Amino acid sequence: MIRPDAIRDYGFGVRTQSYAERDAILYALGVGLGHDPCDAGDLAFLDERSLRVLPTYGVTLCSPGMWIREPALGVDFGKLVHSAQAAEFFEPLPPRATVTGTASVVSLTDRGEGRGAVLVLEREISNADTDAVHCRLRQTLLLRGDGGFGGPEAPREAKFEPVGAPDAVGHYGISPRAALIYRLSGDWNPLHLDPGFAAKAGFPRPILHGLASYAVAGVAVSRALGRDPGAVGALACKFSGVVMPGDEVTFEIWKDGDASARFRALVGDRKVLDDGAITWKR
């Protein structure tokens, strides 16, 4: 049985993590940069001599891990789904740094019996030496087996409904090895590695990490509009389907002002990302 008070009051403490150029480069490779090893735009995030770091790398840092699995919280972990991700990016990440991370549960709402609960976790990543905030992110978890506990109702969310044809379309090929590389950035869930584990979960083979799809969106949408992926200031989307290593993802993009856009992503005719929103720093 879910214990709402224990979840809301969970003590995450402060986490500290150091990374170096090699870690940021592995992340960029896991996201798919370097497919063309002579692409100067990609090499900017792969060359340790003058390295830029993708803003979305911050989402992987100082992770609280699998805290939600703790038995004392009462969550039916087998029915948990990472349903959405959002982040704001402030001070650029340097090629190497020590960072600190804080986390807190900002909301736990009830969709009703048989419909699950919605948990929103907020994290902030800061530079341990300068105290500069690198990013603030919100992770939304759908606890499909834990509705009906009598909590506040989940708010009705506005859904992006595109009007007219997209202003741009981008295509992004996912390497068959993408999940094997991306997991080196810290997500060791065997669902992304072990064919037998994936089969037990109902998938024909290991699937790509949701946060890898999220990072791909930042790169692909930026490139489709002639923008710099390193200048992303905010990125949000919902995970509406599974991306497999080896898939080609099509991004449909609608401009939403001078420095922002909305998007969705499909594999074939199957939607995999929805309600996408991105802005770039001016």
SEMARVO-579418 format. One line per 3 residues: number of its first residue (from 1); for each residue x, y, z negated of N, C-alpha, C. Coordinates in steps of 0.001 Angstrom, whole numbers. Atoms other than C-alpha are relative to their C-alpha. Layout:
N
NUM) X Y Z X Y Z X Y Z; ...
***
This chain:
282
1) 851 -1200 0 0 0 0 883 1245 0; -776 -1221 -105 1355 3381 1001 -100 814 -1287; -62 -845 1193 2445 5663 -1846 314 1426 435
4) -204 -1356 -544 1929 9232 -585 883 885 -871; -790 -870 868 3417 10967 -3641 1477 -362 53; -1398 429 -68 6595 8880 -3473 644 446 1306
7) -526 -448 -1300 6981 9790 202 237 1504 -21; -132 -1467 12 6370 13516 -303 1159 450 -889; -1009 -417 966 8772 13662 -3263 1339 -699 216
10) -1225 770 -228 11492 11504 -1731 1224 923 -29; -1220 -800 124 14949 12803 -2632 1053 -437 1003; -961 338 -1042 17190 12819 425 1432 385 -368
13) -1325 -490 319 20084 14656 -1163 609 748 1177; -736 -672 -1077 22706 16347 1008 975 -1002 609; -902 911 -692 24529 14280 3604 1088 798 711
16) -1140 -630 -653 27923 15098 5026 563 -941 1052; -561 804 -1088 29380 13897 8317 1040 806 753; -1014 -615 -849 32542 14669 10241 -26 -676 1365
19) -86 557 -1349 32814 14224 13993 1151 682 726; -1086 -559 -805 35485 14848 16605 -377 -72 1469; 271 -56 -1436 35733 15280 20367 -471 -1345 542
22) 350 1338 -500 35542 11529 20973 -1478 -315 -239; 1400 293 338 32149 11306 19235 -956 782 895; 860 -821 -853 30639 14187 21213 37 -482 1440
25) -113 518 -1362 31954 12694 24459 -775 -1302 143; 777 1247 -40 30493 9258 23650 -1494 306 94; 1411 -390 -60 27146 10972 23056 -376 436 1408
28) 298 -485 -1347 27290 12744 26419 -36 -1142 1007; 18 1165 -886 28145 9467 28166 -1267 -828 -218; 1214 753 293 25234 7749 26408 -1241 642 568
31) 1123 -733 -583 22898 10444 27712 29 -67 1528; -67 193 -1447 24115 9761 31246 917 941 735; -936 -881 -681 26615 12511 31945 1211 -806 468
34) -1142 705 -558 29522 11417 34115 -356 -1006 1061; 400 900 -1089 27467 9456 36632 804 325 1251; -928 -459 -1029 29372 11528 39165 1227 519 -729
37) -1158 -391 807 32858 11684 37616 713 1253 490; -592 -1239 -499 33737 14725 39743 -927 1193 -147; 950 -1088 201 30721 16829 38729 542 931 -1086
40) -598 -945 944 32197 19936 37091 -941 311 -1159; 957 -274 1068 28980 20562 35137 6 -1075 -1062; -72 1097 959 29140 17118 33546 1327 -10 -737
43) -1329 81 595 32882 17288 32941 187 1021 -1120; -103 -975 1083 32421 20353 30769 -333 -614 -1351; 392 670 1233 30852 18014 28190 788 -1290 -241
46) -762 1244 65 33397 15217 28736 1508 209 -107; -1436 -300 -10 36802 16935 28851 409 559 -1357; -369 -382 1364 38308 17081 25358 894 1238 -52
49) -911 -1143 10 40731 19836 26409 -731 1331 -121; 805 -1232 92 37955 22454 26658 -1466 -410 -135; 1278 713 105 34923 20566 25383 -1143 901 -444
52) 1285 -518 465 31379 21873 25194 -792 -1182 -550; 781 1063 640 28942 19892 23047 -1475 221 317; 1439 -114 -270 25363 19181 24112 -738 369 -1287
55) 721 -397 1222 23011 20937 21652 -727 -1166 -666; 780 1101 572 20936 17760 21221 846 -987 -787; -843 855 838 23950 15998 19698 -294 246 -1479
58) 310 -328 1386 22953 17790 16495 -1102 -855 -594; 1121 815 486 19827 15619 16247 489 -1317 -590; -522 1288 483 22001 12545 15605 794 139 -1294
61) -931 -190 1107 24074 14095 12801 -692 -50 -1357; 477 60 1393 23618 13446 9067 -1375 -655 -102; 1286 699 10 20757 11034 9710 -286 -595 -1378
64) 357 643 1269 18870 9883 6582 -144 -1508 114; 58 1452 -179 18880 6395 8094 -1415 -548 -112; 1297 686 46 16071 3914 7505 -664 168 -1366
67) 559 -277 1319 14824 5577 4327 -1446 -448 -123; 1436 294 31 11200 4935 5279 -287 -1479 -224; 179 1436 218 11766 1164 4950 7 -388 -1474
70) -111 352 1416 12244 1346 1180 -1341 -523 -521; 1252 609 472 9653 -973 -442 -805 902 -929; 708 -852 953 8831 1629 -3101 -926 1005 681
73) 839 -968 -717 7252 3837 -398 -1276 -643 544; 1213 712 -395 4758 1162 659 -396 122 1450; 334 -197 -1415 4928 1895 4398 92 -1332 747
76) -35 1175 -878 4091 -863 6897 971 305 1131; -1035 -437 -923 7380 -406 8720 -159 -620 1385; 160 673 -1284 6534 -2906 11455 -957 712 938
79) 957 -723 -834 3810 -570 12699 356 1479 138; -438 -1398 -93 5818 2656 12525 456 316 1419; -393 -464 -1331 6309 4624 15758 551 1423 -114
82) -539 -1363 -128 8555 7636 16370 -765 648 1142; 949 -467 -1011 5910 9641 18200 368 1336 631; -346 -1307 -570 7434 13098 18731 1281 514 -637
85) -1239 -599 483 10616 15099 18352 55 1445 463; -180 -1412 -344 11298 18824 18269 1228 522 -723; -1160 -608 650 14355 20923 17489 233 1398 547
88) -513 -1303 -392 15628 24484 17569 1510 -44 -168; -1458 26 10 19304 24994 18343 516 1424 -132; -467 -1344 314 21128 27985 16899 1493 127 346
91) -1438 -116 -223 24923 28143 16485 512 -1225 765; -494 1154 -751 26655 25955 19121 904 -890 -851; -860 948 695 28328 22820 17810 1415 88 564
94) -1381 4 -493 32139 23015 18011 425 -1413 386; -447 1328 -421 34136 20137 19520 269 -964 -1157; -151 830 1196 34949 18873 16025 -386 828 -1216
97) 471 -737 1177 33480 19785 12647 -417 -975 -1082; 691 690 1080 32226 18652 9287 -1313 735 -220; 1322 -604 133 28494 19234 8935 -726 -609 -1188
100) 853 495 1071 25938 18868 6171 -1441 -15 487; 1393 124 -396 22337 17818 6511 -924 -107 -1192; 1048 116 1006 19278 18334 4349 -1270 -488 685
103) 1236 532 -573 15892 16707 4838 -1118 114 -1023; 1172 -21 870 12383 17002 3445 -1231 -397 791; 1293 326 -605 8924 15653 4167 -868 1257 -83
106) 777 -1246 1 6889 18683 5240 -1502 -260 83; 1432 315 7 3554 16932 5793 -220 -1503 114; 460 1384 -117 1797 13587 5416 -1517 63 89
109) 1440 -144 -217 -1685 13546 6905 -626 -1331 391; 739 1259 -111 -4356 10879 7227 -932 49 1214; 893 81 -1160 -5990 9908 10528 -1235 -856 -271
112) 1143 822 360 -8363 7534 8752 310 -1490 67; -173 1446 47 -8711 3817 8138 95 -583 1413; -196 633 -1290 -7353 1806 11063 606 901 1054
115) -548 -938 -982 -5981 4931 12785 1368 529 -397; -1352 -339 402 -2815 5482 10779 136 1342 -696; -361 -1265 633 -1080 8398 9083 1120 644 811
118) -1029 -738 -739 1242 11087 10450 940 669 -1002; -1024 -558 880 4477 12015 8691 927 894 812; -929 -917 -662 6593 15018 9662 1183 243 -935
121) -1240 -180 738 10201 15129 8493 786 1151 622; -815 -1105 -486 12230 18337 8782 1429 -157 -509; -1418 61 374 16036 18331 8797 704 1253 501
124) -805 -1138 -407 18607 21091 8989 1469 -397 -55; -1411 339 -120 22207 20652 10131 809 1284 -20; -804 -1209 168 24767 23236 8992 1483 -342 14
127) -1443 161 11 28501 23739 9303 501 69 -1442; -452 66 1387 30218 22720 6059 988 1095 -349; -1018 -1015 256 32924 25374 6443 -543 1418 72
130) 485 -1369 -212 30957 28397 7652 -1438 220 -479; 1427 -51 378 27386 27574 6488 -911 399 1150; 839 -315 -1153 26175 28443 9998 -953 -1161 271
133) 988 1040 -309 22974 26551 10881 105 -348 1478; -113 444 -1388 23455 24494 14031 -1359 -359 594; 1327 339 -536 19939 23104 14388 -968 -302 -1131
136) 1089 374 906 16621 22592 12666 -948 -872 806; 788 934 -800 14570 19620 13770 -1170 -568 -787; 1178 651 582 11212 17998 13169 -249 -1317 718
139) 255 1338 -510 10645 14298 13607 -1394 -415 -453; 1358 427 332 7055 13026 13757 -85 -1509 98; 158 1444 66 6359 9450 12707 -1479 -338 -130
142) 1364 506 112 3049 7695 13293 52 -1311 -775; 49 1188 856 2458 5193 10480 -1309 -720 304; 1241 561 -551 -52 3068 12352 -744 -894 -985
145) 650 917 924 -739 687 9464 -359 609 -1332; 113 -605 1333 -1149 3240 6684 -1053 1094 -91; 1061 -996 81 -4262 5302 7373 -1034 -355 -1052
148) 1092 232 937 -7223 5698 5059 386 98 -1453; -425 -106 1401 -5325 6622 1878 -626 1200 -705; 702 -1114 626 -7451 9709 1285 741 1310 41
151) -769 -1234 -101 -4922 12352 2267 -681 1013 891; 570 -1026 -886 -5557 15567 4191 -52 -510 1439; 165 460 -1371 -6765 15080 7737 1101 549 891
154) -988 -452 -978 -4277 15256 10561 -636 1069 885; 590 -1059 -829 -4821 18496 12510 -106 -442 1451; 141 262 -1426 -6052 18318 16071 1030 833 752
157) -1074 -700 -689 -3136 19193 18321 -409 366 1419; 250 -421 -1374 -3402 21186 21527 890 -802 939; -729 812 -961 -2321 19146 24527 283 826 1254
160) -357 -727 -1209 -466 20584 27488 -708 -625 1201; 700 450 -1196 -2652 20317 30576 524 810 1182; -587 -773 -1109 -684 21316 33697 -1049 446 1002
163) 886 -548 -1024 -2391 23476 36289 799 116 1293; -669 -89 -1292 -1415 23046 39917 1210 -915 94; -1176 829 -238 1617 21367 41384 1166 504 -840
166) -1158 -445 778 4854 21434 39380 873 964 791; -922 -946 -628 7323 24232 40074 1300 -682 411; -1212 748 -332 10162 21723 40176 -187 -1452 -416
169) 3 1434 331 10683 17957 40108 1461 -452 -62; -1356 513 151 13845 16316 38829 -7 -1503 -169; -123 1461 129 14972 12710 39046 1284 -322 -749
172) -1154 335 835 17321 11132 36538 88 -1507 -139; -202 1435 97 18687 7619 36821 628 -375 -1330; -505 484 1282 19209 5807 33522 920 -1192 261
175) -951 1090 -204 22301 3605 33539 -487 -1277 -682; 333 1264 679 21711 -103 32791 746 -164 -1325; -789 86 1227 24347 372 30068 -308 1133 -974
178) 248 -1206 785 22796 3525 28603 -220 -292 -1483; 293 281 1411 21445 1978 25389 1230 -532 -724; -1205 552 606 24711 130 24755 987 1095 -369
181) -898 -1114 295 26611 3413 24871 -634 946 -1018; 650 -964 886 24038 5627 23151 6 -484 -1449; 56 516 1371 23869 3333 20093 1277 309 -772
184) -1256 -340 666 27500 4260 19354 -77 1367 -678; 217 -1275 681 26133 7644 18253 -753 -175 -1311; 502 218 1353 24625 5991 15196 -1298 -750 -159
187) 1258 752 121 21336 4221 15995 265 -1451 350; -416 1385 -182 22168 544 15494 -1186 -970 50; 1179 874 -56 18606 -798 15801 197 -1066 1082
190) -217 1059 -1004 18932 -4213 17544 -1022 -16 1117; 988 -106 -1071 15842 -3365 19592 631 542 1281; -659 -624 -1151 18237 -1486 21881 1209 -805 497
193) -1179 805 -318 20815 -4293 22104 -302 -1470 242; 189 1447 84 19490 -7781 21413 -1238 -424 800; 1167 425 -801 17260 -9381 24117 -1006 -819 -800
196) 913 798 795 15825 -11849 21622 -821 845 -944; 706 -904 907 14924 -9117 19136 -1041 797 774; 939 -769 -818 13335 -7064 21920 -1196 -850 410
199) 1091 900 -402 11298 -10086 23059 -993 -189 -1137; 898 159 1153 9904 -10575 19540 -839 1251 -226; 739 -1253 137 8858 -6916 19599 -941 241 1177
202) 933 -102 -1117 6992 -7489 22874 549 657 1239; -603 -644 -1160 9474 -6030 25350 792 -1024 816; -698 981 -826 11000 -7867 28320 1516 34 -167
205) -1439 -141 238 14472 -6568 27431 199 1194 -936; -231 -1143 886 16121 -4024 25094 -379 1324 658; 512 -1271 -498 14692 -521 25450 966 1135 -334
208) -819 -1170 271 16316 2914 25527 -504 700 -1267; 352 -763 1194 16378 4935 22314 -881 1198 372; 837 -1163 -245 13667 7576 22095 800 1292 18
211) -790 -1226 35 16231 10215 21169 943 112 1182; -760 -80 -1247 18237 9287 24253 -884 583 1097; 942 -572 -966 15163 10001 26411 -194 1493 -260
214) 145 -1405 399 14763 13266 24486 1181 823 520; -1188 -717 -459 18350 14293 25267 63 60 1521; 44 11 -1462 17980 13255 28912 -929 1112 501
217) 929 -1056 -409 15007 15618 29138 679 1364 -31; -688 -1279 87 17164 18521 27985 935 235 1171; -922 -120 -1130 19721 17814 30697 -758 76 1323
220) 668 112 -1299 17366 16845 33530 -856 1215 321; 856 -1164 -247 14899 19718 33115 862 1241 238; -900 -1131 -212 17728 22238 32795 577 -20 1414
223) -629 95 -1308 19445 20973 35931 -1014 240 1123; 1007 -165 -1044 16195 20885 37935 -344 1467 233; 309 -1429 -121 15703 24605 37245 1257 849 120
226) -1240 -751 -142 19357 25564 37729 474 630 -1288; -381 -523 1311 19819 26119 33992 1169 -795 -584; -1136 616 680 22746 25280 31723 -513 -888 -1139
229) 443 866 1101 22043 22196 29515 614 372 -1338; -620 -427 1234 24416 23675 26969 -634 1226 -610; 659 -1216 483 22183 26744 26575 -1425 -266 -479
232) 1346 314 493 19032 24903 25448 -157 564 -1410; 252 -600 1302 17563 26830 22536 -1055 -724 -805; 1021 796 677 14602 24587 21733 -481 -1072 965
235) 457 1119 -826 13319 21246 22964 -964 -830 -820; 1007 808 685 10194 19288 22057 -703 -888 1011; 825 871 -840 8247 16361 23470 -613 -1100 -856
238) 600 1178 596 6041 13439 22594 449 -1227 785; -376 1257 -639 7040 9849 23307 -1277 -788 304; 1259 639 -375 4173 8348 25267 200 -1345 688
241) -276 1283 -641 5888 5328 26828 1456 -358 -183; -1353 528 204 9034 3232 26818 833 209 1265; -970 -85 -1086 12073 3983 28992 966 -1168 -137
244) -918 1131 -13 14218 1007 29968 1325 416 630; -1258 -182 -720 17910 1106 30815 -157 -485 1442; 157 318 -1421 18080 1099 34613 -1171 691 657
247) 1148 -714 -566 14863 3101 35050 444 1292 688; -133 -1365 -502 14633 6220 37179 -1171 803 -544; 1012 -833 637 12766 8950 35330 -227 1242 855
250) 379 -1188 -767 10899 11669 37225 -563 1041 -958; 457 -1111 839 10440 15015 35466 -792 979 845; 844 -1013 -619 7566 17259 36538 17 1221 -909
253) -341 -1182 801 8240 20828 35422 -823 1197 460; 741 -1227 -265 6111 23961 35179 670 1142 -748; -616 -1154 655 7780 27312 34488 -1004 668 -926
256) 854 -595 1021 6443 29080 31421 633 1308 -483; -692 -1240 337 8171 32456 31546 1412 -12 563; -1345 -151 -550 11690 33627 32315 966 -1053 -515
259) -985 899 611 13473 31262 29942 -667 -1163 -719; 684 1130 625 11017 28475 29142 -789 -771 1050; 746 851 -923 9156 25616 30791 -714 -1082 -784
262) 693 1173 527 6748 22784 30114 284 -1158 945; -337 1139 -853 7301 19268 31395 -634 -1285 -511; 322 1375 361 6337 15631 31398 904 -897 835
265) -898 918 -701 8242 12557 32540 -712 -1318 249; 628 1249 -398 7210 9405 34355 1052 -976 514; -724 1071 -674 8693 6090 35366 -1015 -656 927
268) 1063 395 -926 6775 5270 38522 -1219 851 -281; 1212 -745 352 3214 6226 37651 -313 -100 -1485; 181 181 1438 3691 5463 33959 635 1166 -756
271) -499 -1154 743 4017 8480 31660 830 -477 -1191; -877 401 1103 6916 8193 29197 291 1151 -968; -121 -1176 856 7275 11770 27848 -1135 946 345
274) 1147 -884 -225 4429 14226 27397 134 1226 -894; 21 -1241 792 3756 17716 26024 1404 559 -181; -1363 -498 89 7346 18685 26779 59 1517 49
277) -213 -1449 -4 8499 22215 26024 1493 255 -201; -1424 -311 85 11957 23701 26508 207 1494 178; -397 -1381 -198 13511 27134 26141 1532 41 72
280) -1437 -200 -95 16962 28438 26948 373 1327 -629; -495 -1245 585 19017 31065 25163 289 986 1128; -210 -1020 -1013 19194 34307 27072 1464 443 11
***
